[in-house]
Each structure stands twice: as structure tokens, then as C-alpha cells.
């Protein structure tokens, strides 16, 4: 039984979290994601789940660590400056191999920046962000509906790989309203894929719930002896290799015959999609590659494209001064031209600007 | 013959890394004795701090969670809120609880979280080699106050029990000292009370334990105990604060 509703991205993420079985939420107010916290302040108690307004982002992420250590699905949400504050906790979560979902509704930076939509936290999200050798799984929704779906996927992947997972949206996605199909029965959330995956999720034999009838458990990221820490890091790296191997996700549009490929994620990809259609109308063979998983970066899709076609040109579009473009260049590895066009601080590349960039270069 | 004195079941039979004359070993044993007496080992989850007690989970025989420096009470909040039927306590030093984690301490107490905290105040940073703590006494020499703590320069020793006593969410506050056999018995009684309060859902309880750190104080074990008894208690008066 599906219900069609009109919801903001922020609210859709909140509703999806409730439906995905999020037991614990802690957050601290920050624009442009306040509707998400307010939505959960109302919905979580209705479902007898825990909602805490923390005294800071530091406290919020560490409260999530506590709930996650008990094996519960836990989530925190924030926007760029708040996510910077959470980085210490995220490093500990990654080190202690605790699953959780962290939502970043990005705004302009650096510093206090502004509250306009931006994509300038790509480096922070995909390259670790805190101290130590680690990655978070990073998913980037391009619509309100997809944000809803990726919350389910994000919680599942976090549990499957025992890793903190980041849902990376931007202020535009968080604030805009779109029709959303909400699934009211567990069997259709969102689709049968979810049900099948859920059944395969591992149990949590590490969860802290008191040592009654078993030996004590410890959740930690501290390994004093060098060889122990190196061994622990090798386990983490093995896990990351598996994720890289199995969890690359992207959307591909018109790529079979494209000679120019636009690469964009999230809200930026919506404009890139319109630009692609406009270029096709002008008989220019343009296509779109939209990464959905930012880490792991869908390098495999680039590999396939480059294998099939010798002469290709990539144009990477971002609401930043150029961050994802580095991963595109690594994936392409000199085999094709990679151009970049981006704007920051609330500036958003328009369809006209994209067309100009392509047609001007010709 | 009846065995009159044994190791608590909650305390593993291992050697600790604590320095000679340190109070941590005593305080951690007291915690274990109380947990055994209350019969709550099977439902206990402890949150260990960053500092000298960072590996308390190697000594304690119950579930433990690590926390980043200063964040023990936030982690404990997460644990307790999803498992209100479990017994959750934090064990924190002065740097952890009263410097880097002051916000977490004040706000967890102010929310009246149903948690218990064992706060070890030894007026110094032990693990990092004897730097000034928020609770370092005036004129006390440390690695970062080589001429002694000067109120004009470094401010005053932070009095946690006095500070928290004004908050309505706090159920119990007591300051005790590991300065003698009598002091140790009183400390155990206070820990017992703080733990029972949680079982009775009374809200936030904290026991501040003045504890010797002979190595970082530059004293012998005996001198350290003397200094604790004669000097430290002047700045940190013992007793029930709430």
C-alpha cells in the first residue's frame, strides 16, 4: 500500500528513518536541516523511539555512538559546520566499527559560510573527515524520493559492513518539496529489494546489553600495541575493499553513444540532466553519469565507458570549487579530457552556463 | 573455613598498569565490590574515559564502551536511553569530566539523565605526564604551571560538586577522599548510594573521589596521602552536596 505525499527532503529523510527502524536520534539545531530535527522530535516519541536534542554536535554524535554500541539503529543529522564538529566522533565510530547514519544537508563554507545549498563537503565526507585511516560509506540522493530510499539503504549498508554511513544532501534537496511515494507496509519499503537485503543482514554479536549469561564485551577503537592497531587497520581496509567492490552505485543516461559525459551528483545532477536533454536537442551527443555512491566512487562505470569508447570528454559539474573532479580524474587516469565547472557559496551552475561551457569549447 | 576477603567477581584477576600509590586501583575495586553487592554485573554497561583509566575495560569483568576524551556522559546517555533497564555508569578523571567534557557533564546532569558517575579528582593530568588539571590547586606545581598555579593566569580550581549542586536534575552529589581506611569506606558508601539511586530511577548521581597521584605530584605514596588529607581537602571540602 503506497501513499503519495508532498514532503520536503528533510521531512522525507526523517520519515524514512522512522520506517527504517531508527531507534535513536540525537541532533543539534542548524540551518538548513532544522525541519528534519523538528520532524523527528514529533515522530520518534509517537513510535516510542528516542529523540534527544543534544547540547552540541559533539554530544549528539557521541550519544549516537552509545546507542549504536548497543546494537540499535541510530542517526544524527546536521549541516556542514555541525558535521565538522562531529568528525572526532565519526572517527571513533569508524574505529570501533559501529554502524550509524549521519545526514549532512550541506551549506556554503568554509567557516560559518552561509546557509545556501552547496556541495563543498565532498572531500570531508569521502576522504575520511576525521583522523586515521578510514572511510565512511557516502550516499548522495538526487531527489526527495531517492533521499527516502537511500535512508533505508544507508541503514542497511551500515549494519552490513559495520561502518558509519553518510547521507550527503544539500540545502536545496533538504528544503524543496516534491511528491513522495511513502510505503506504508514493511513489505514494500522501498520495494522487495529491501526485504531481501534485510533478511541477509548480520546479527550484532558485539552489541553491549549486559554480560548476563555470556562473557563481557568491549566496544573500543584503542589498541595500544602497534601490531594490534595495524592488524585492526588491516581488518578495516579489507572491509573497505569489499565495499569498493560491491557497493558502487550510479545512474547513467544516454551513455551508449555519448561523446561528452556530464558528471554530477545530488541537486547538481538535476540541472545537469536538463542540460543533457538540451544538448541532445542540439544534436550534441551528451550523456550523464550521476554517482549515487560517492564513496565508494563509481570508478567501475568510468572504466566501462573508457573501454567502450576511445574519444570521450568529461565535464564535471559541482556546487563547489572542484572536489569530486579529483576522483573523476583518478578514475579516468589521463585517458580522456576532464573539464570542470563549478560555483560555490550558494552559486549554482545553471543550464545556460553549462551549455555555454560546452558549446564555447565546442 | 569461611573466606572473608576475596576479589570481586566484577574485577578480573589481572595486573593493572597503575603507578605505585595511585588511587585508581582502589576506586575501581570499590566500584566492583558495589556492583557485586547489588548483583547487577550482568546488566552493567560502563563507559571508560580517556585518561589513566582508559583501559579500565581490561580490568572490569562486565560490558564496557570506550568514549572520546570528555564525551563519556554523551555516550552513556545514548546507551541508557535505548536500554533504560540496564545499569550504566561513567568513570572519569578531572581532565575528562571538568575540562574537555564540562559541557557534557553540566548538560547530562541538567537533563537529569538516570546515570551514575564516578569522578576521580587527583588535581593533575596523569596519563599525559602531570600537566595542570582544571582541579589543580592554587600554587600547585605541574608540568604546565612550573611556578605553581596562579589564579590571575590560570584561574581557580574548578569545584564540580559545588557547581552541579544548583541543578534540579541532579539527585546526589558527594565528595569523598581516598586518604585513609575510613575515607575508603566512606567512598564505597557514596558509590553504593549513587548506584542505588539509578536503580531507583532517581536521576543523575555523581561521586567525586579525591585520589592520590604520587608520581605526578612528585611525592612518595605516603607523602601523597598526607598532602591529600591536609591540603587538597582545604580546596575541596568533603561531604554531601546534594
Contacts between the chains, C-beta under 8 A, distances in Angstrom:
chain1	res1	chain2	res2	distance
A	23	B	82	5.7
A	24	B	78	6.4
A	24	B	81	6.5
A	24	B	82	5.3
A	26	B	78	7.0
A	50	B	81	4.5
A	50	B	82	6.0
A	52	B	77	6.8
A	52	B	81	6.5
A	54	B	74	7.1
A	54	B	107	7.9
A	55	B	103	5.6
A	55	B	104	7.2
A	55	B	106	8.0
A	55	B	107	3.8
A	56	B	103	6.0
A	58	B	71	6.6
A	58	B	74	7.2
A	58	B	103	7.6
A	58	B	104	7.7
A	59	B	71	7.2
A	59	B	74	4.2
A	59	B	77	7.7
A	59	B	103	7.0
A	59	B	104	5.6
A	59	B	107	6.9
A	60	B	74	7.7
A	62	B	67	6.6
A	62	B	68	6.6
A	62	B	71	4.0
A	62	B	74	3.6
A	62	B	75	5.1
A	62	B	78	7.1
A	62	B	104	7.6
A	63	B	74	5.0
A	63	B	75	7.1
A	63	B	77	5.1
A	63	B	78	3.9
A	63	B	81	7.6
A	64	B	78	6.2
A	65	B	65	7.8
A	65	B	67	7.4
A	65	B	71	7.8
A	65	B	74	7.8
A	65	B	75	5.3
A	65	B	78	6.3
A	66	B	47	7.5
A	66	B	65	6.7
A	66	B	74	7.0
A	66	B	75	4.0
A	66	B	76	6.2
A	66	B	77	6.3
A	66	B	78	2.4
A	66	B	79	4.1
A	66	B	80	7.7
A	66	B	81	7.9
A	66	B	82	7.8
A	67	B	78	4.0
A	67	B	79	7.0
A	67	B	81	6.9
A	67	B	82	4.7
A	68	B	78	7.5
A	69	B	65	4.8
A	69	B	75	7.3
A	69	B	78	7.5
A	69	B	79	6.5
A	70	B	45	7.8
A	70	B	78	7.6
A	70	B	79	5.7
A	70	B	82	5.1
A	70	B	83	5.6
A	72	B	82	4.7
A	74	B	78	7.0
A	74	B	82	7.9
A	88	B	68	5.6
A	89	B	68	6.5
A	89	B	71	7.2
A	92	B	66	7.3
A	92	B	67	8.0
A	92	B	68	5.2
A	96	B	66	6.6
A	208	B	45	5.0
A	208	B	63	4.4
A	208	B	64	7.7
A	208	B	65	5.8
A	208	B	79	6.9
A	209	B	45	7.7
A	209	B	63	7.3
A	209	B	83	6.4
A	209	B	86	6.9
A	210	B	42	5.3
A	210	B	43	4.0
A	210	B	44	6.4
A	210	B	45	6.5
A	210	B	62	7.5
A	210	B	63	5.9
A	210	B	86	5.5
A	210	B	87	7.9
A	211	B	41	6.9
A	211	B	42	5.8
A	211	B	44	7.7
A	211	B	61	7.7
A	211	B	62	5.3
A	211	B	63	5.3
A	212	B	42	3.2
A	212	B	43	6.3
A	213	B	42	7.2
A	216	B	57	8.0
A	216	B	60	7.4
A	216	B	61	5.7
A	216	B	62	5.2
A	216	B	63	5.4
A	216	B	64	7.0
A	217	B	63	5.2
A	217	B	64	7.8
A	218	B	57	4.5
A	218	B	63	7.4
A	218	B	64	5.0
A	218	B	65	7.6
A	218	B	66	7.5
A	219	B	64	7.5
A	219	B	65	4.7
A	219	B	66	6.2
A	220	B	57	6.7
A	220	B	64	7.8
A	220	B	65	7.6
A	220	B	66	3.9
A	221	B	66	6.3
A	222	B	54	6.4
A	222	B	55	7.3
A	222	B	66	6.0
A	224	B	55	7.5
